[in-house]
Amino acid sequence: MQKSLIYFVSLVLVFSCKQEKTPEILTNSKTEFVSFQNTPKTQKFNPRSEGILSAWPEFQEMQDSFEVLYRSDNNEDLVLAINDLLEKEKNLRESTYPKEFDKAQVKSRQKVLRTFLLKVKASLAENTDVNTPLKEMLIARNAFRNQFNVVINNKLDTELILDES
């Protein structure tokens, strides 16, 4: 009986002292998937706006970059798409605007869009939830696109209104 008790205690000690290696989970390398299902639909242009904007190559490049954004399905793809969009937005800002759209209203909407692009980029860099800033950025994009329609549909001549003579 004593021999069996000694064997039992020694077996318990051998197996209880054995340290198992547990696999480490890397928290920094996690891949989060991005969904565009609950995002707002893209604002359409009226025919007059679309005709003018189709002749503006920097604007067309930016629109193509937004199509790439919609094809991204994880954070790494989204980082590349956002960086490309920021570069295209800079090119658009430095380009020559068409005469009809060289107005403060359009440029201010573009600044707002740039702000939300930077907000998405910061959210990606800090590895926080990106869906809310992404939705806000797409709303700002729609407001920017809608501003072209508003400018074209505006029938008021501001020079006549501001002329006091």
DSSP file with accessible surface (Angstrom, degrees, kcal/mol):
  #  RESIDUE AA STRUCTURE BP1 BP2  ACC     N-H-->O    O-->H-N    N-H-->O    O-->H-N    TCO  KAPPA ALPHA  PHI   PSI    X-CA   Y-CA   Z-CA
    1    1 A M     >        0   0  189      0, 0.0     4,-1.9     0, 0.0     5,-0.1   0.000 360.0 360.0 360.0 -41.0    0.0    0.0    0.0
    2    2 A Q  H  >  +     0   0  161      1,-0.2     4,-2.2     2,-0.2     5,-0.2   0.867 360.0  53.1 -67.0 -35.7    2.8    2.4    0.8
    3    3 A K  H  > S+     0   0  157      1,-0.2     4,-2.4     2,-0.2    -1,-0.2   0.910 109.6  47.8 -66.3 -41.3    4.6    1.6   -2.5
    4    4 A S  H  > S+     0   0   68      1,-0.2     4,-2.4     2,-0.2    -1,-0.2   0.877 110.7  51.8 -68.3 -35.0    1.4    2.4   -4.4
    5    5 A L  H  X S+     0   0  105     -4,-1.9     4,-2.4     2,-0.2     5,-0.2   0.914 109.9  49.1 -66.1 -40.3    1.0    5.6   -2.5
    6    6 A I  H  X S+     0   0  118     -4,-2.2     4,-2.5     2,-0.2     5,-0.2   0.923 112.0  48.9 -65.1 -43.0    4.6    6.7   -3.2
    7    7 A Y  H  X S+     0   0  156     -4,-2.4     4,-2.3     1,-0.2    -2,-0.2   0.921 112.0  49.2 -62.4 -41.8    4.1    5.9   -7.0
    8    8 A F  H  X S+     0   0  135     -4,-2.4     4,-2.2     2,-0.2    -2,-0.2   0.929 112.6  46.1 -64.6 -45.9    0.9    7.9   -7.0
    9    9 A V  H  X S+     0   0   71     -4,-2.4     4,-2.4     1,-0.2    -1,-0.2   0.914 112.9  50.1 -64.7 -41.7    2.4   10.9   -5.3
   10   10 A S  H  X S+     0   0   51     -4,-2.5     4,-2.2    -5,-0.2    -1,-0.2   0.901 110.7  49.6 -66.2 -39.1    5.4   10.9   -7.5
   11   11 A L  H  X S+     0   0   95     -4,-2.3     4,-2.4    -5,-0.2     5,-0.3   0.916 110.6  50.2 -64.2 -41.3    3.3   10.7  -10.7
   12   12 A V  H  X S+     0   0   70     -4,-2.2     4,-2.3     1,-0.2     5,-0.2   0.925 111.6  48.3 -63.7 -41.8    1.1   13.6   -9.5
   13   13 A L  H  X S+     0   0  100     -4,-2.4     4,-1.5     2,-0.2    -1,-0.2   0.906 111.5  49.8 -65.8 -40.9    4.2   15.7   -8.8
   14   14 A V  H  X S+     0   0   97     -4,-2.2     4,-0.5     1,-0.2    -2,-0.2   0.941 117.1  39.4 -65.4 -45.3    5.8   14.8  -12.2
   15   15 A F  H  < S+     0   0  143     -4,-2.4     3,-0.3     1,-0.2    -1,-0.2   0.809 114.6  52.3 -78.4 -27.5    2.7   15.7  -14.2
   16   16 A S  H  < S+     0   0   82     -4,-2.3    -1,-0.2    -5,-0.3    -2,-0.2   0.800 107.8  51.8 -79.5 -24.7    1.7   18.7  -12.1
   17   17 A C  H  < S+     0   0   94     -4,-1.5     2,-0.4    -5,-0.2    -1,-0.2   0.582  83.2 107.3 -85.3 -11.6    5.1   20.4  -12.5
   18   18 A K     <  -     0   0  152     -4,-0.5     2,-0.5    -3,-0.3    -3,-0.0  -0.550  63.5-144.7 -71.7 127.0    5.2   20.1  -16.2
   19   19 A Q        -     0   0  182     -2,-0.4     2,-0.4     2,-0.0    -2,-0.1  -0.826   8.2-148.2 -96.6 127.8    4.7   23.5  -17.8
   20   20 A E        -     0   0  167     -2,-0.5     2,-0.6     1,-0.0    -2,-0.0  -0.758  13.3-128.1 -94.0 139.7    2.8   23.6  -21.1
   21   21 A K        -     0   0  210     -2,-0.4    -1,-0.0     3,-0.0    -2,-0.0  -0.762  22.4-157.1 -86.6 123.1    3.6   26.1  -23.7
   22   22 A T        -     0   0  113     -2,-0.6     2,-0.1     1,-0.0     0, 0.0  -0.820  25.2-108.1 -98.7 139.9    0.5   28.0  -24.8
   23   23 A P        -     0   0  120      0, 0.0     2,-0.3     0, 0.0    -1,-0.0  -0.428  33.7-124.7 -67.4 136.7    0.5   29.7  -28.2
   24   24 A E        -     0   0  173     -2,-0.1     2,-0.6     1,-0.0    -3,-0.0  -0.660  15.3-137.4 -83.1 139.0    0.7   33.4  -27.9
   25   25 A I        -     0   0  152     -2,-0.3     2,-0.8     2,-0.0    -1,-0.0  -0.844  13.1-138.5 -97.4 123.5   -2.0   35.4  -29.7
   26   26 A L        -     0   0  121     -2,-0.6     3,-0.1     1,-0.2    -2,-0.0  -0.732  18.7-175.4 -84.3 114.6   -0.7   38.4  -31.5
   27   27 A T  S >  S+     0   0   97     -2,-0.8     3,-0.8     1,-0.2    -1,-0.2   0.763  78.1  57.8 -82.8 -24.3   -3.1   41.3  -30.9
   28   28 A N  T 3  S+     0   0  146      1,-0.2    -1,-0.2     3,-0.0    -2,-0.1   0.722 102.0  54.3 -78.4 -20.7   -1.4   43.7  -33.2
   29   29 A S  T 3  S+     0   0   75     -3,-0.1    -1,-0.2     2,-0.1     2,-0.1   0.155  74.9 131.6-101.9  19.7   -1.6   41.6  -36.3
   30   30 A K    <   -     0   0  107     -3,-0.8     2,-0.6     1,-0.0    -3,-0.0  -0.467  49.6-140.3 -73.6 144.8   -5.3   41.0  -36.3
   31   31 A T        -     0   0   66     -2,-0.1     2,-0.4    44,-0.1    -2,-0.1  -0.929  14.4-162.6-107.9 118.7   -7.1   41.6  -39.6
   32   32 A E        -     0   0   57     -2,-0.6    43,-1.5     0, 0.0     2,-0.3  -0.838  15.2-131.2-100.8 141.2  -10.5   43.2  -39.3
   33   33 A F  B     -A   74   0A 152     -2,-0.4     2,-0.4    41,-0.2    41,-0.3  -0.705  14.8-141.8 -95.5 141.7  -12.9   43.0  -42.2
   34   34 A V        -     0   0   12     39,-1.2     2,-0.4    -2,-0.3    -1,-0.0  -0.823  12.0-161.6-105.0 137.3  -14.6   46.1  -43.5
   35   35 A S        -     0   0   57     -2,-0.4     3,-0.2     1,-0.1    38,-0.1  -0.966  16.2-171.4-122.4 136.2  -18.2   46.1  -44.6
   36   36 A F    >   +     0   0   37     -2,-0.4     3,-0.8     1,-0.1    -1,-0.1   0.102  59.9 105.8-107.2  20.9  -19.9   48.7  -46.8
   37   37 A Q  T 3  S+     0   0  165      1,-0.2    -1,-0.1     0, 0.0     0, 0.0   0.884  82.8  39.4 -70.8 -39.4  -23.4   47.3  -46.4
   38   38 A N  T 3  S+     0   0  136     -3,-0.2    -1,-0.2     2,-0.0    -2,-0.1   0.133  92.3 111.9 -99.4  21.5  -24.7   50.0  -44.1
   39   39 A T  S <  S-     0   0   29     -3,-0.8    96,-0.1     1,-0.1    -3,-0.1  -0.603  76.5 -92.4 -92.4 156.6  -23.1   52.9  -45.8
   40   40 A P        -     0   0   37      0, 0.0    -1,-0.1     0, 0.0     2,-0.1  -0.301  43.8-104.1 -67.2 150.9  -25.0   55.6  -47.6
   41   41 A K        -     0   0  193      1,-0.1     2,-0.2   101,-0.0   101,-0.0  -0.391  44.7 -92.4 -70.8 154.0  -25.5   55.3  -51.4
   42   42 A T        -     0   0   42      1,-0.1     2,-0.2    -2,-0.1    -1,-0.1  -0.466  40.3-115.8 -72.9 132.0  -23.4   57.4  -53.7
   43   43 A Q        -     0   0   67     -2,-0.2     2,-0.2    -3,-0.1    -1,-0.1  -0.459  30.5-133.4 -66.1 133.6  -25.0   60.7  -54.7
   44   44 A K        -     0   0  156     -2,-0.2     2,-0.3     1,-0.0   105,-0.1  -0.575  12.5-126.8 -88.6 153.0  -25.7   61.0  -58.4
   45   45 A F        -     0   0   33     -2,-0.2   101,-0.1   103,-0.1    -1,-0.0  -0.695  20.2-118.5 -93.4 150.8  -24.8   64.0  -60.6
   46   46 A N     >  -     0   0   32     -2,-0.3     4,-2.6     1,-0.1     5,-0.2  -0.467  38.2-101.8 -78.8 162.9  -27.3   65.8  -62.8
   47   47 A P  H  > S+     0   0  110      0, 0.0     4,-2.0     0, 0.0     5,-0.2   0.862 119.9  51.5 -58.6 -37.8  -26.4   65.7  -66.5
   48   48 A R  H  > S+     0   0  141      2,-0.2     4,-1.7     1,-0.2     5,-0.2   0.929 113.0  45.0 -65.8 -43.6  -24.9   69.2  -66.6
   49   49 A S  H  > S+     0   0    0      1,-0.2     4,-2.9     2,-0.2     5,-0.2   0.917 111.7  52.8 -63.9 -43.7  -22.6   68.6  -63.7
   50   50 A E  H  X S+     0   0  114     -4,-2.6     4,-1.9     1,-0.2    -1,-0.2   0.880 106.6  53.3 -62.4 -37.7  -21.6   65.3  -65.0
   51   51 A G  H  X S+     0   0   44     -4,-2.0     4,-0.5    -5,-0.2    -1,-0.2   0.912 113.3  42.3 -63.3 -42.0  -20.6   66.8  -68.4
   52   52 A I  H >< S+     0   0   37     -4,-1.7     3,-0.9     1,-0.2    -2,-0.2   0.921 115.1  49.6 -71.0 -42.6  -18.4   69.4  -66.8
   53   53 A L  H >< S+     0   0    1     -4,-2.9     3,-1.4     1,-0.2     7,-0.2   0.788  99.8  65.0 -70.4 -26.3  -16.8   67.0  -64.3
   54   54 A S  H 3< S+     0   0   76     -4,-1.9    -1,-0.2     1,-0.3    -2,-0.2   0.765 100.0  53.5 -68.3 -21.4  -16.0   64.4  -67.0
   55   55 A A  T << S+     0   0   82     -3,-0.9    -1,-0.3    -4,-0.5    -2,-0.2   0.398  89.8  86.4 -90.6   3.1  -13.6   66.9  -68.5
   56   56 A W    <>  -     0   0    7     -3,-1.4     4,-1.9     1,-0.2     3,-0.4  -0.842  60.5-170.2-105.7  97.8  -11.8   67.4  -65.1
   57   57 A P  H  > S+     0   0   74      0, 0.0     4,-2.3     0, 0.0     5,-0.2   0.858  82.0  54.6 -63.9 -35.9   -9.1   64.6  -65.0
   58   58 A E  H  > S+     0   0   60      1,-0.2     4,-1.8     2,-0.2    34,-0.2   0.892 108.9  49.2 -65.7 -35.9   -8.1   65.1  -61.4
   59   59 A F  H  > S+     0   0    0     -3,-0.4     4,-2.2     2,-0.2    -1,-0.2   0.906 109.8  51.4 -68.0 -40.2  -11.7   64.7  -60.3
   60   60 A Q  H  X S+     0   0   68     -4,-1.9     4,-2.2    -7,-0.2    -2,-0.2   0.888 107.6  52.8 -65.0 -37.0  -12.1   61.5  -62.4
   61   61 A E  H  X S+     0   0   81     -4,-2.3     4,-1.8     1,-0.2    -1,-0.2   0.904 109.0  49.8 -64.1 -39.2   -9.0   60.0  -60.8
   62   62 A M  H  X S+     0   0    0     -4,-1.8     4,-1.6     2,-0.2    -2,-0.2   0.905 109.2  51.3 -66.9 -39.0  -10.4   60.7  -57.3
   63   63 A Q  H  X S+     0   0   15     -4,-2.2     4,-1.4     1,-0.2    -2,-0.2   0.895 108.4  52.2 -65.1 -37.3  -13.7   59.0  -58.3
   64   64 A D  H  X S+     0   0   98     -4,-2.2     4,-1.5     1,-0.2    -1,-0.2   0.879 106.0  54.6 -64.8 -36.0  -11.7   56.0  -59.5
   65   65 A S  H  X S+     0   0    4     -4,-1.8     4,-1.9     1,-0.2    -1,-0.2   0.839 103.3  55.7 -67.2 -31.9   -9.9   55.8  -56.2
   66   66 A F  H  X S+     0   0    0     -4,-1.6     4,-1.9     2,-0.2    -1,-0.2   0.866 103.4  54.9 -67.5 -33.6  -13.3   55.7  -54.4
   67   67 A E  H  X S+     0   0   95     -4,-1.4     4,-0.8     1,-0.2    -2,-0.2   0.892 106.9  50.4 -64.9 -37.1  -14.2   52.7  -56.5
   68   68 A V  H >X S+     0   0   61     -4,-1.5     3,-0.7     1,-0.2     4,-0.6   0.895 106.2  56.7 -65.3 -38.4  -11.0   51.0  -55.2
   69   69 A L  H >< S+     0   0    0     -4,-1.9     3,-1.3     1,-0.2    -2,-0.2   0.914 103.0  53.6 -58.7 -42.6  -12.1   51.9  -51.7
   70   70 A Y  H 3< S+     0   0   58     -4,-1.9    -1,-0.2     1,-0.3    -2,-0.2   0.734 105.1  55.6 -67.9 -20.1  -15.3   50.1  -52.1
   71   71 A R  H << S+     0   0  178     -4,-0.8    -1,-0.3    -3,-0.7    -2,-0.2   0.576  83.0 105.1 -87.9  -8.5  -13.4   46.9  -53.2
   72   72 A S    <<  +     0   0    8     -3,-1.3     3,-0.1    -4,-0.6    -3,-0.0  -0.510  42.1 177.8 -74.7 138.9  -11.3   46.8  -50.0
   73   73 A D        +     0   0   83     -2,-0.2   -39,-1.2     1,-0.1     2,-0.3   0.416  59.7  35.5-124.2  -1.5  -12.4   44.1  -47.6
   74   74 A N  B  > S-A   33   0A  30    -41,-0.3     4,-2.1     1,-0.1   -41,-0.2  -0.923  88.2 -97.5-143.2 175.2   -9.9   44.4  -44.7
   75   75 A N  H  > S+     0   0   12    -43,-1.5     4,-2.4    -2,-0.3     5,-0.2   0.833 117.8  56.4 -65.8 -34.0   -8.0   47.1  -42.9
   76   76 A E  H  > S+     0   0   92      2,-0.2     4,-1.7     1,-0.2    -1,-0.2   0.926 110.6  44.3 -65.2 -42.9   -4.8   46.7  -44.9
   77   77 A D  H  > S+     0   0   64      1,-0.2     4,-2.3     2,-0.2    -1,-0.2   0.887 112.2  53.7 -65.2 -37.7   -6.6   47.3  -48.1
   78   78 A L  H  X S+     0   0    0     -4,-2.1     4,-2.8     2,-0.2     5,-0.2   0.881 104.4  54.5 -66.3 -37.2   -8.4   50.2  -46.6
   79   79 A V  H  X S+     0   0   57     -4,-2.4     4,-2.4     1,-0.2     5,-0.2   0.940 110.6  46.2 -61.0 -45.2   -5.1   51.8  -45.5
   80   80 A L  H  X S+     0   0  121     -4,-1.7     4,-2.2     1,-0.2    -2,-0.2   0.916 113.6  48.8 -63.9 -42.3   -3.8   51.7  -49.0
   81   81 A A  H  X S+     0   0    3     -4,-2.3     4,-2.5     2,-0.2    -2,-0.2   0.909 111.7  48.5 -66.0 -40.7   -7.1   53.0  -50.4
   82   82 A I  H  X S+     0   0    1     -4,-2.8     4,-2.6     2,-0.2     5,-0.2   0.917 110.9  50.4 -67.2 -41.7   -7.3   55.9  -48.0
   83   83 A N  H  X S+     0   0   61     -4,-2.4     4,-1.9    -5,-0.2    -1,-0.2   0.914 111.8  48.5 -62.5 -39.7   -3.6   56.9  -48.6
   84   84 A D  H  X S+     0   0   47     -4,-2.2     4,-2.5    -5,-0.2    -2,-0.2   0.918 110.7  51.0 -65.1 -41.4   -4.4   56.9  -52.4
   85   85 A L  H  X S+     0   0    0     -4,-2.5     4,-2.6     1,-0.2    -2,-0.2   0.894 108.1  51.9 -64.2 -38.8   -7.5   59.0  -51.8
   86   86 A L  H  X S+     0   0   18     -4,-2.6     4,-2.0     2,-0.2    -1,-0.2   0.899 110.6  48.6 -65.2 -37.2   -5.6   61.5  -49.8
   87   87 A E  H  X S+     0   0  114     -4,-1.9     4,-2.2     2,-0.2    -2,-0.2   0.927 113.0  47.0 -66.7 -42.9   -3.0   61.8  -52.6
   88   88 A K  H  X S+     0   0   43     -4,-2.5     4,-2.4     1,-0.2    -2,-0.2   0.871 110.1  53.6 -67.5 -35.4   -5.8   62.2  -55.2
   89   89 A E  H  X S+     0   0    1     -4,-2.6     4,-2.6     2,-0.2    -1,-0.2   0.906 107.9  50.5 -65.8 -38.6   -7.5   64.8  -53.0
   90   90 A K  H  X S+     0   0  101     -4,-2.0     4,-2.0     2,-0.2    -2,-0.2   0.927 110.6  49.1 -63.9 -43.0   -4.3   66.8  -52.8
   91   91 A N  H  X S+     0   0   56     -4,-2.2     4,-0.8     1,-0.2    -2,-0.2   0.895 112.0  49.5 -62.0 -39.5   -3.9   66.6  -56.6
   92   92 A L  H >< S+     0   0    0     -4,-2.4     3,-0.6     1,-0.2    -2,-0.2   0.916 109.7  51.0 -64.8 -43.1   -7.6   67.8  -56.9
   93   93 A R  H 3< S+     0   0   92     -4,-2.6    -1,-0.2     1,-0.2    -2,-0.2   0.859 113.9  44.2 -63.3 -36.7   -7.0   70.7  -54.5
   94   94 A E  H 3< S+     0   0  128     -4,-2.0    -1,-0.2    -5,-0.2    -2,-0.2   0.562  99.5  93.1 -86.6  -7.6   -3.9   71.9  -56.4
   95   95 A S  S << S-     0   0   17     -4,-0.8     2,-0.6    -3,-0.6    -3,-0.0  -0.237  89.1 -92.5 -80.1 173.4   -5.6   71.5  -59.9
   96   96 A T        -     0   0  127     -2,-0.0    -1,-0.1     1,-0.0    -2,-0.1  -0.765  42.0-138.2 -87.4 120.7   -7.4   74.1  -61.8
   97   97 A Y        -     0   0   20     -2,-0.6     5,-0.1    -4,-0.1    -4,-0.0  -0.493  25.6 -99.8 -75.2 148.3  -11.1   74.0  -61.1
   98   98 A P    >>  -     0   0   26      0, 0.0     3,-1.1     0, 0.0     4,-0.7  -0.334  38.2-110.1 -61.7 151.2  -13.6   74.3  -63.9
   99   99 A K  G >4 S+     0   0  172      1,-0.3     3,-0.8     2,-0.2    -2,-0.1   0.869 117.3  52.9 -54.8 -40.4  -15.0   77.9  -64.0
  100  100 A E  G 34 S+     0   0   75      1,-0.2    -1,-0.3     3,-0.0    -3,-0.0   0.791 116.3  39.1 -67.4 -28.3  -18.4   76.8  -62.8
  101  101 A F  G <4 S+     0   0    0     -3,-1.1     2,-2.1     1,-0.1    -1,-0.2   0.319  79.4 107.0-108.4   9.2  -17.0   75.0  -59.8
  102  102 A D    <<  +     0   0   86     -3,-0.8     2,-0.3    -4,-0.7    -1,-0.1  -0.430  58.5 121.3 -84.4  64.7  -14.3   77.4  -58.8
  103  103 A K  S  > S-     0   0   85     -2,-2.1     4,-2.0     1,-0.1     3,-0.3  -0.903  75.4-118.8-129.9 155.9  -16.3   78.6  -55.8
  104  104 A A  H  > S+     0   0   77     -2,-0.3     4,-2.5     1,-0.2     5,-0.2   0.830 110.5  61.9 -63.8 -32.8  -15.8   78.6  -52.0
  105  105 A Q  H  > S+     0   0   85      1,-0.2     4,-1.6     2,-0.2    -1,-0.2   0.909 107.9  42.2 -62.1 -42.1  -18.8   76.3  -51.5
  106  106 A V  H  > S+     0   0    0     -3,-0.3     4,-1.9     2,-0.2    -2,-0.2   0.927 114.8  50.1 -70.7 -43.5  -17.2   73.5  -53.5
  107  107 A K  H  X S+     0   0   83     -4,-2.0     4,-1.9     1,-0.2    -2,-0.2   0.861 108.9  51.9 -66.5 -34.5  -13.8   74.0  -51.9
  108  108 A S  H  X S+     0   0   59     -4,-2.5     4,-2.0     2,-0.2    -1,-0.2   0.901 108.3  50.9 -70.0 -38.0  -15.2   74.0  -48.4
  109  109 A R  H  X S+     0   0   98     -4,-1.6     4,-2.2    -5,-0.2    -2,-0.2   0.874 108.6  53.2 -64.3 -34.5  -17.0   70.7  -49.0
  110  110 A Q  H  X S+     0   0    2     -4,-1.9     4,-2.4     2,-0.2    -2,-0.2   0.896 106.6  52.0 -67.7 -37.1  -13.7   69.3  -50.3
  111  111 A K  H  X S+     0   0  143     -4,-1.9     4,-2.3     2,-0.2    -2,-0.2   0.893 108.6  50.7 -64.0 -40.8  -12.0   70.4  -47.1
  112  112 A V  H  X S+     0   0   62     -4,-2.0     4,-2.1     2,-0.2    -2,-0.2   0.927 109.6  50.6 -62.8 -42.9  -14.6   68.6  -45.0
  113  113 A L  H  X S+     0   0    0     -4,-2.2     4,-2.2     1,-0.2    -2,-0.2   0.927 109.6  50.6 -60.6 -42.3  -14.1   65.5  -47.1
  114  114 A R  H  X S+     0   0   83     -4,-2.4     4,-2.4     1,-0.2    -1,-0.2   0.903 107.0  54.9 -63.2 -39.9  -10.4   65.7  -46.5
  115  115 A T  H  X S+     0   0   87     -4,-2.3     4,-1.8     1,-0.2    -1,-0.2   0.928 110.1  45.2 -59.6 -43.8  -11.0   66.0  -42.8
  116  116 A F  H  X S+     0   0   55     -4,-2.1     4,-2.2     2,-0.2    -1,-0.2   0.829 108.9  56.2 -74.1 -28.7  -13.0   62.9  -42.7
  117  117 A L  H  X S+     0   0    0     -4,-2.2     4,-2.3     2,-0.2    -1,-0.2   0.927 109.3  47.4 -62.6 -42.7  -10.4   61.0  -44.8
  118  118 A L  H  X S+     0   0   69     -4,-2.4     4,-2.4     1,-0.2    -2,-0.2   0.849 108.5  55.2 -66.7 -33.2   -7.8   62.0  -42.2
  119  119 A K  H  X S+     0   0   94     -4,-1.8     4,-2.2     2,-0.2    -1,-0.2   0.915 108.7  47.2 -66.5 -40.3  -10.1   60.8  -39.5
  120  120 A V  H  X S+     0   0    0     -4,-2.2     4,-2.3    13,-0.2    -2,-0.2   0.921 111.4  51.8 -65.5 -41.8  -10.4   57.4  -41.1
  121  121 A K  H  X S+     0   0   92     -4,-2.3     4,-2.3     1,-0.2    -2,-0.2   0.916 110.4  48.2 -61.3 -42.8   -6.7   57.2  -41.5
  122  122 A A  H  X S+     0   0   46     -4,-2.4     4,-2.2     2,-0.2    -1,-0.2   0.901 109.8  52.4 -64.9 -39.9   -6.2   58.0  -37.8
  123  123 A S  H  <>S+     0   0    9     -4,-2.2     5,-2.3     1,-0.2     4,-0.4   0.894 110.9  47.4 -64.0 -38.5   -8.7   55.4  -36.8
  124  124 A L  H ><5S+     0   0   18     -4,-2.3     3,-0.7     3,-0.2    -2,-0.2   0.894 111.1  51.2 -68.6 -39.0   -6.8   52.8  -38.9
  125  125 A A  H 3<5S+     0   0   86     -4,-2.3    -2,-0.2     1,-0.2    -1,-0.2   0.865 112.9  44.9 -67.1 -35.5   -3.5   53.9  -37.5
  126  126 A E  T 3<5S-     0   0  143     -4,-2.2    -1,-0.2    -5,-0.2    -2,-0.2   0.446 108.9-125.9 -88.2  -0.7   -4.7   53.6  -33.9
  127  127 A N  T < 5 +     0   0   59     -3,-0.7    -3,-0.2    -4,-0.4     2,-0.2   0.892  62.6 137.2  58.1  42.8   -6.4   50.2  -34.7
  128  128 A T      < -     0   0   65     -5,-2.3    -1,-0.2    -6,-0.1     2,-0.1  -0.543  67.5 -55.8-105.9-179.7   -9.8   51.4  -33.4
  129  129 A D        -     0   0   87     -2,-0.2    -1,-0.1     1,-0.2    -5,-0.0  -0.366  49.3-175.7 -61.5 126.1  -13.3   50.9  -34.9
  130  130 A V     >  +     0   0    3     -2,-0.1     4,-2.1     2,-0.1     5,-0.2   0.570  62.5  83.6-101.8 -10.6  -13.2   52.2  -38.5
  131  131 A N  H  > S+     0   0   74      2,-0.2     4,-2.3     1,-0.2     5,-0.2   0.899  90.0  48.8 -66.9 -41.0  -16.9   51.8  -39.4
  132  132 A T  H  > S+     0   0   80      2,-0.2     4,-2.3     1,-0.2     5,-0.2   0.960 114.9  42.7 -66.6 -50.0  -18.2   55.0  -37.9
  133  133 A P  H  > S+     0   0   12      0, 0.0     4,-2.4     0, 0.0   -13,-0.2   0.875 113.2  55.0 -64.5 -30.6  -15.5   57.4  -39.4
  134  134 A L  H  X S+     0   0    1     -4,-2.1     4,-2.1     2,-0.2    -2,-0.2   0.930 108.5  47.3 -66.2 -41.6  -15.9   55.5  -42.7
  135  135 A K  H  X S+     0   0  103     -4,-2.3     4,-2.0     1,-0.2    -1,-0.2   0.921 112.1  50.0 -65.3 -41.7  -19.6   56.2  -42.7
  136  136 A E  H  X S+     0   0   59     -4,-2.3     4,-2.3     1,-0.2    -1,-0.2   0.890 109.4  52.3 -62.8 -38.7  -19.0   59.8  -41.9
  137  137 A M  H  X S+     0   0    0     -4,-2.4     4,-2.2   -21,-0.2    -1,-0.2   0.907 108.8  49.3 -65.8 -39.1  -16.5   60.1  -44.6
  138  138 A L  H  X S+     0   0    2     -4,-2.1     4,-2.1     2,-0.2    -1,-0.2   0.859 109.4  52.1 -70.4 -32.1  -18.9   58.7  -47.2
  139  139 A I  H  X S+     0   0   91     -4,-2.0     4,-2.2     2,-0.2    -2,-0.2   0.918 109.9  49.4 -66.0 -41.8  -21.6   61.1  -46.0
  140  140 A A  H  X S+     0   0    8     -4,-2.3     4,-2.2     1,-0.2    -2,-0.2   0.881 108.9  53.2 -64.6 -36.2  -19.1   64.0  -46.5
  141  141 A R  H  X S+     0   0    2     -4,-2.2     4,-2.7     2,-0.2    -1,-0.2   0.919 108.2  49.7 -64.2 -42.9  -18.3   62.6  -50.0
  142  142 A N  H  X S+     0   0   21     -4,-2.1     4,-2.7     1,-0.2    -2,-0.2   0.899 110.1  50.6 -63.4 -38.1  -22.0   62.7  -50.9
  143  143 A A  H  X S+     0   0   26     -4,-2.2     4,-1.7     2,-0.2    -1,-0.2   0.898 110.6  50.1 -65.5 -38.2  -22.3   66.3  -49.6
  144  144 A F  H  X S+     0   0    1     -4,-2.2     4,-0.9     2,-0.2    -2,-0.2   0.939 113.4  45.0 -64.1 -45.1  -19.3   67.2  -51.8
  145  145 A R  H >X S+     0   0   24     -4,-2.7     4,-0.9     1,-0.2     3,-0.6   0.892 112.0  52.4 -66.7 -38.7  -20.9   65.5  -54.8
  146  146 A N  H 3X S+     0   0   63     -4,-2.7     4,-2.2     1,-0.2    -1,-0.2   0.830  97.8  66.7 -67.3 -29.8  -24.2   67.1  -54.1
  147  147 A Q  H 3X S+     0   0   22     -4,-1.7     4,-2.5     1,-0.2    -1,-0.2   0.848  95.0  57.2 -62.7 -31.2  -22.6   70.6  -53.9
  148  148 A F  H <X S+     0   0    0     -4,-0.9     4,-2.1    -3,-0.6    -1,-0.2   0.921 108.0  47.0 -63.8 -41.8  -21.8   70.3  -57.7
  149  149 A N  H  X S+     0   0   13     -4,-0.9     4,-2.5    -3,-0.2    -2,-0.2   0.901 111.5  51.3 -64.9 -40.4  -25.5   69.9  -58.4
  150  150 A V  H  X S+     0   0   66     -4,-2.2     4,-1.1     2,-0.2    -2,-0.2   0.927 110.5  48.1 -63.9 -43.4  -26.4   72.8  -56.1
  151  151 A V  H  < S+     0   0   18     -4,-2.5     3,-0.4     1,-0.2    -1,-0.2   0.921 114.2  46.0 -64.6 -42.9  -23.9   75.1  -57.8
  152  152 A I  H  < S+     0   0   10     -4,-2.1    -1,-0.2     1,-0.2    -2,-0.2   0.900 114.4  47.6 -68.2 -38.1  -25.1   74.1  -61.3
  153  153 A N  H  < S+     0   0   93     -4,-2.5     2,-0.5    -5,-0.2    -1,-0.2   0.613  84.9 108.0 -80.3 -10.7  -28.8   74.5  -60.4
  154  154 A N     <  -     0   0   78     -4,-1.1    -4,-0.0    -3,-0.4    -3,-0.0  -0.553  44.0-178.7 -71.7 117.7  -28.3   77.8  -58.7
  155  155 A K        +     0   0  163     -2,-0.5     2,-0.2     2,-0.1    -1,-0.2   0.526  46.1 107.5 -94.8  -8.1  -29.9   80.5  -60.9
  156  156 A L        -     0   0  120      1,-0.1     2,-0.8     2,-0.0     3,-0.1  -0.515  64.6-139.7 -76.1 138.3  -29.0   83.5  -58.8
  157  157 A D     >  -     0   0   79     -2,-0.2     4,-1.6     1,-0.2     3,-0.4  -0.849  12.2-166.0 -97.0 106.3  -26.3   85.8  -60.1
  158  158 A T  H  > S+     0   0   73     -2,-0.8     4,-2.5     1,-0.2     5,-0.2   0.798  84.5  61.8 -66.5 -27.5  -24.3   86.7  -57.0
  159  159 A E  H  > S+     0   0  150      1,-0.2     4,-1.2     2,-0.2    -1,-0.2   0.895 105.3  46.9 -66.5 -37.3  -22.6   89.6  -58.8
  160  160 A L  H  4 S+     0   0  124     -3,-0.4    -1,-0.2     2,-0.2    -2,-0.2   0.875 113.2  49.2 -69.7 -36.3  -25.9   91.3  -59.4
  161  161 A I  H  < S+     0   0  110     -4,-1.6    -2,-0.2     1,-0.2    -1,-0.2   0.921 115.2  42.8 -69.2 -41.5  -26.9   90.8  -55.8
  162  162 A L  H  < S+     0   0  132     -4,-2.5     2,-0.7    -5,-0.1    -1,-0.2   0.655  89.3 100.4 -81.7 -14.4  -23.6   92.1  -54.4
  163  163 A D     <  +     0   0   97     -4,-1.2    -4,-0.0    -5,-0.2     0, 0.0  -0.612  47.2 179.8 -75.9 115.8  -23.4   95.1  -56.8
  164  164 A E              0   0  189     -2,-0.7    -1,-0.2     0, 0.0    -4,-0.0   0.426 360.0 360.0 -97.7  -1.3  -24.6   98.1  -54.8
  165  165 A S              0   0  137      0, 0.0    -2,-0.0     0, 0.0     0, 0.0  -0.185 360.0 360.0 -83.6 360.0  -24.3  100.8  -57.5
